[in-house]
Amino acid sequence: ALAGVRSSTSQTGKYMEINYNGTQNLLELAASHKITQFVFASTSSVYGQTDKLPFIETDSCSNHFHVFF
């Protein structure tokens, strides 16, 4: 996986290809080994500009400002 929100804004295609395909490969491998749980980690950037702290997983992600996640 490629990390870094700032870098993702200038290399969107590369980040999408590597991170999307990498996640797809992990999910397929997990399924083939009958793994029933998968932990996905993202970035606080999915919540966009907000004063609400701390974030919780049920908060809206509709105001994101990067494609990184």
C-alpha positions as CSV (number, residue, x, y, z in Angstrom):
1,A,0.0,0.0,0.0
2,L,1.0,3.6,-0.6
3,A,0.6,6.0,2.4
4,G,0.5,9.7,2.7
5,V,-2.5,12.0,2.0
6,R,-0.4,14.8,0.5
7,S,1.4,12.5,-2.0
8,S,-1.9,11.0,-3.0
9,T,-3.2,14.3,-4.4
10,S,-0.4,14.5,-7.0
11,Q,-0.4,10.8,-7.8
12,T,-4.1,9.9,-7.7
13,G,-4.0,7.2,-10.3
14,K,-1.0,5.4,-8.9
15,Y,-2.5,5.4,-5.3
16,M,-5.9,4.2,-6.6
17,E,-4.4,1.4,-8.6
18,I,-2.0,0.1,-5.9
19,N,-4.2,0.6,-2.9
20,Y,-7.4,-0.7,-4.6
21,N,-5.8,-3.7,-6.1
22,G,-3.8,-4.5,-2.9
23,T,-7.0,-4.4,-0.9
24,Q,-8.8,-6.6,-3.4
25,N,-5.9,-9.1,-3.3
26,L,-6.0,-9.2,0.5
27,L,-9.8,-9.7,0.6
28,E,-9.6,-12.5,-2.0
29,L,-6.8,-14.2,-0.1
30,A,-8.7,-13.9,3.2
31,A,-11.8,-15.4,1.5
32,S,-9.8,-18.3,0.1
33,H,-8.5,-19.1,3.6
34,K,-12.0,-18.7,5.1
35,I,-10.9,-15.8,7.2
36,T,-14.2,-14.2,8.5
37,Q,-12.9,-10.9,9.9
38,F,-10.9,-8.1,8.2
39,V,-9.5,-5.0,9.8
40,F,-9.4,-1.9,7.5
41,A,-7.4,1.1,8.6
42,S,-7.9,4.5,6.9
43,T,-7.0,8.1,7.6
44,S,-8.7,10.9,9.5
45,S,-8.9,12.7,6.2
46,V,-12.1,10.7,5.4
47,Y,-13.9,13.0,7.9
48,G,-12.8,16.2,6.2
49,Q,-12.8,19.6,7.9
50,T,-14.5,19.1,11.2
51,D,-14.3,20.4,14.8
52,K,-15.8,17.2,16.2
53,L,-13.2,15.3,18.1
54,P,-12.6,12.5,18.6
55,F,-13.8,10.7,15.5
56,I,-15.8,7.5,15.8
57,E,-16.4,4.9,13.1
58,T,-20.1,5.9,12.7
59,D,-19.3,9.5,11.9
60,S,-20.2,10.7,8.4
61,C,-17.5,10.5,5.7
62,S,-19.4,12.7,3.2
63,N,-17.1,15.8,3.7
64,H,-13.8,14.1,2.7
65,F,-11.3,16.2,0.8
66,H,-8.9,13.5,-0.5
67,V,-9.2,10.4,-2.6
68,F,-6.5,8.7,-0.4
69,F,-8.9,6.6,1.6
